[in-house]
């Protein structure tokens, strides 16, 4: 199920970039995506095994990424265009976001907002992860963060280190 959900999000992100800049097709794709998140869909593969897509959590403005750190099968991290990265632990959305950048990020229909969170391959040892977001002026930002020393379900917002800014 995780692989199918991840693929669905990847298709959604690619669709967003492909049809950005006001193309009506993107609106239809997003509406379809939203419908699929609400519904549980079962498909049958060529190997005659049933696969199901189902919602893993609710309450997101515009989810852009769903991922897990290496060697961590207990938590799902969900990035939202609004600037928040939330954790779903044992099927329950945690009340406090892992990282909240909503004060620094302005989400918009033109694609501005938080797009991705990626964990370092040695995240379990070093606690390093990266986020990518787009500013309203279309500049792309890549920032490195560390997990909080006191709580593995919280990022340390003061650890932000700008890796790259691409001006468009």
Secondary structure, DSSP 8 states (H G I E B T S, - for coil): -HHHHHHHHHHHHHHHHHHTTT-HHHHHHHHHHHHHHHS-EEEE-TTS-EEEE-------SSEEEEE--TT--SEEEEEETTSEEEEEETTEE-SS-SEE-TTT----TTS-EEEEEEE-TTHHHH-EEEEEEE-TT--EEEEEEEE-SS-TTSEEEEEEEEEEEE--
